């Protein structure tokens, strides 16, 4: 048998031809360094008016663009505890030049969260809101005259109640929230369950965002609440209801199903909490615009 011989120079030509057909590697691109939009620190403060001494932890975030004192928003979590919602909205507030204090009410009480791991009534956590307000009011980087509150579900109820004169009396004299932004704050409960009286408001604007498919309420529960207020209190209220949105639409984690005795207008039962990125983004822009307007910030 006659064997073929591959001569070295032929092999070199073939190898060169193969290389010439390969795409040339580009030099590595320089990865841009993103400047943080806020400086974060972990703080604690006493709950104001709690029946027993209680120290509440939180994450204070101050925009890196801050020059002088800046406005701030207290962020109160839902029954499940601190989750993605707080940081999701906080980032947009920081970009608008607004500081945030996201508080953890369950850790302060050794609770795990959920329907079985929360206090019996929202009134028990109102001292946390007033303690947060006092802490921010004395902070050298915060403008004490421009502090608001927002919250989700349980925290949304806190945002609502803190706008009433009855509960605002728990704040340090001369201090109050100047804007309230409750997310899906279980509208059916007000003026129907003791401890959830809603009326005789402080005069600070309230912006409620709710979901039409939220089974805690009927689709028109929030509108009926607004319609039932006195004309003076009604003037302080703003309401947006998102079609098809469930409870917790801005919780950008896998959908879950929970059971809560306050669901279905107090009849109790299962609740679907399903993320809606589109509604989440719309509501995030809306809440930033609300606080920016109330704080006198330019767009």
N, C-alpha and C positions, 0 to 999 in steps of 0.2 A: 504494500500500500504506500502511495506517495503522500507524504505529510506536507502540509502547507506551513510555511514559516512566516510569521508576522515580524516584519523588520521594525526595529526600534523607531526609525523616523516616521514610518506609517502610523504606528501607535500614537506618536506625538501629535500628528496631524489630526487623527480621529479625536483625541482628547481635547485638542484646541477647538475643534468644531463643536463638540458637545458643550464646552464652556461658553462658546460664543452664542449659543442658543438659549442660555440660562439668563433670567433677568438679573440685572446688576443690583446688588444690595445697596440700598441707600444708607447713608450715614444715620446713626440713631438721632431721632429728633429730641430736642430739649423739652422736657415735661414742664409746663408752666406751673409755678407755685401759686396756689390759691391763697389769698389773704383771708384769714378768718373774719367773719362778719361780726363776731361778738367774743368778748372775754368772759369765760365761765368761772364761777367759784361756788363752792358748796358751803352753805351757811345754815345756821339754826337760829331760832328765835322763840320766845315763849308765846303760847296761845294766850290771847288777851281775854280774860274773863272765864277761863275754864274752871270747873269746880275743883279740880285737883291740878297741881303743877304739871305742865305738859310742854315739852320742847319739840317744836316742829322743824323738820329739815326741809331744805329746798335748794334748788339750783338757781343762782342769780346770774343773769347774763346781761352784759352791758355792751351795746354796739361799739365796735372799734372806731367808728366814725364820730363818736360822741365828742362834742366840744361844749364844755360846761355841763350844766345839769340837764338830764333828759327825762322824758315821760316814761312811765313804766306800767306794765300790766301783770297782775297776779293771775296765774293759770292754775285752776283747780280741776283735779282729775275726776274720773267717773268711778262707779262702784268697783270696777275691776282693778283700780289702782293706776299708777303712772304707766303710760304706754306711749305709742308712737304719736298720738294726737298732740300732746303738749309740744314736743320738739318740732313737729311739722308746722304748726302755727307760729311757734316762737321764731323760727328762722325767718319767716316772712316779716314778722314784726321787727326783728333786728335790722333787716335790710331797709326798713322804713325809718330807722333811727329810734326805735322804741325798745327799752329794756324790758326784761321779763323776770318774774320770780315764779318758778314752777314748784309748787309745794307738794309734799308727800304726807297726807293725813293719816294713812293707814300705818306706816312705819312708826309714827309717834305713839300709836295705840297698840302696837303689836298685833295688828289685824292682817288677814290674808286677802281680804277683798271678796267681791262677789256678794250675792244676796245673803249668804250665811256668814260672811266675814266682814261686815260693815256695821257702823253704829245703827241704833234703832231709828234715829231721826236725823235729818239734815241739821236741825238746830244744834245738835251736839258738836258739829264741826264749824259752826259760825265763829267761835273764838279763834280758829286758825286763820280765817280771813282777816279778822281785826288785828291779830298779831302780825300778819304779813304787811298790812297797811301801815302799822306803826313802825315796823322795821324799815320799810322803804322810805317812809316820811323822814326818817332821821339819817338816811344814807347820804353821804356827801355828793354822790354822783346823780342822785335822783331829785327831780322837781316834785316836791310834796304836793303841789297844787294840780298835778296832772298824773294821777294814778287811777287806773281802771282795773276791772276784774272780768275774766271770762272763765267759762268752765263747761264741762261735758257731762250731761246727764246729772249725776249727783252734784258735780261741780257747777252745772248749769242752774240747778235749783238754788245753790248758794249764791250764784250771781243774781238770781231773781230776788231772793229774800233780802240780800244786802242793799237793795234799792228801796226797801220800805223803811219808814221812819221807826217802826217798832224795832226792827233788828239793827238799824243803823245806830241806835242808842248804845249798842255794845262797843262801838268804836271809841278811841281816845277822843276826848272833847276837842272839837275844832277840826277833826279829821273825817273825811268821807271819800268814797269812791266817786269819781266824776263821770264814769261811763261803765256800763254793764253790758256784757255780750254773752248771753246764755245760748248754748247749743242744745237742742232737743231737751228742754227742761221739764218734761212730763207735765204738760199744761193742764191736764184735767184735775190735778190734785189741789190747785189753789182755791182757797175759799170753800173747800169741801171737806178737807181733813184738818183737824186741829193742829196748830203749829205751822200751817202753811197759808196763813192769811196774807193776801197780796192786795194792797191798796194803800192809800195815804203815802204816796211815794216821796222820795227826797227831792225830786226835780231833776236828778241826773238822767240823761238819756239811756234807754234800754233798747238793745237790738237783739231780738230773738230770731234764731234760725232753726227751722223745724223741718221734718220729713213727712210727706204725705202718707207714706207707707209705714210709718212708725207705729207699731201696734201697742205701745204704751197708751197712745191717745186715739181718739177718732180723728179723721182727716181734718176736721174743722175745730178741734179742741182749742188750739192756740188763738184762732180768730175769735172764737166765742169768749175766751178769757179777755181779750183786748176790748171787745165790744161791750163787755159787762163792767168795765171800769168807769169811774167818773170822768167827765170831759177833761178835767185838768190832768188826771193821771194818764188818760188815753193819749194826750199830746206828747207824753214822754216816751211812748212806745213805738218801736218799729218792728215789723214782722216780715220775714220771707219764708215761704213754704216751698220746698223743692219737690216737684212731681216725682213719684217713684222712689224717693229716698227713704231708707230704713233708719232706724235708730243707729247712731254711730257710723254714719256714712263716711266720715273722715278718719276712721280707724283703719289705717292702710296695712292691715294684717289679714291672715286668712279668715274667712267668714266663720262665725261661731253661732251657736244657738244656746241661749241661757233660759233659765226659769226665774221669774221674779213675781212676787205677790202684788207689786204695784202695776204690773202690765195689764193691758186690756181694760183700761179705766178702772183699775182696782179689783177686777175679778181674778187676776193672777193668771199665769200661764207662760207659754214659751215665747221667746223673742228672738227673731233673726237679726243679727248684726252683720251687715254685709257691706264691704267697702265699695265706694263709688268714686274712683279717681277724678272723674269730671266734676261731680258735685263738690268733692273735697276742694278742688282747686278754685271753683267758683266761690264757695263759702269762705275760703281763706282770703281771697282778694277782697271780699265784701267786709270781713271783719277788720282787715288792715285799713281799708278806706274809712270804716266807721271810727276807729280809734284815731287815725290821722286827722280826720275832720274835727273830732272832739278836742284833740290836743293842739290844734292850730298848726299842724305841720303841712308844708307844701307837698304836692304830689310828686 
